[in-house]
């Protein structure tokens, strides 16, 4: 069977990505006619048509799509192998692209990134903040941050941070005007600040006390998709907010917010940094994971 060379596969991948012989030729540093000759030779040797060409467009055939799906991970691994060799002989470089909700990104940005970026100035870290649960592989991310129960089984998870405790909070002015709920279902009669995920789904408040669970679909005058804005709305007296406790702890201690129904505040497993288990992680990602693990180890050793 005829084999395809690495340069030919790289050429095919560039054409498939850019949908243009001219653009792919410019990226690869060859002429469009030379690139077209390369592809004709590859298709002739394989006995397969990989591309449908017209004067205005280039599209993959069904066979071409299957080939592209198979070779892209291998080409990425080869590219990373070269980058890793260069990095280890000089300074580590590369990029780490992470999908996370704001609550997951903030502790990493505060506690891990300052020292990490000072140690590895040639590594670039990008956070894409999104409340949707995304497929990190399909959407081109290196890693993600989510609560442990939401992480797919084919991922490696690195736990970090404290368990998440949620709290219902409101301002003293709100409580003075509308009263204090005595049980979770009392919240149905209160003005609550609702949360909507980017997917469009509304968040229901899941409260728990000694194994007893109450899931409340609250109502109220405002819906937001940002936790910090929910804190601001609660401080302004607009209504009751259901917030991770660490977001409001300082306000509760200062008396700016009151913790309502504290015995019903559930504690959930903490956050995890996760990445695909079936791929060799690039050096930038491995170093970043090590930094997260080291911070978590130090955090656990700190006196409580």
PyMOL commands that set and color helices and strands:
alter all, ss='L'
color gray80, all
select helices_A, chain A and resi 6-18+21-28+32-46+62-89+102-119+148-150+172-178+184-189+227-235+245-254+262-264+283-301
alter helices_A, ss='H'
color red, helices_A
select strands_A, chain A and resi 51-53+58-60+94-100+123-129+143-147+155-160+164-170+192-195+205-209+212-216+222-224+240-244+258-260+267-268+271-276
alter strands_A, ss='S'
color yellow, strands_A
deselect
rebuild
show_as cartoon
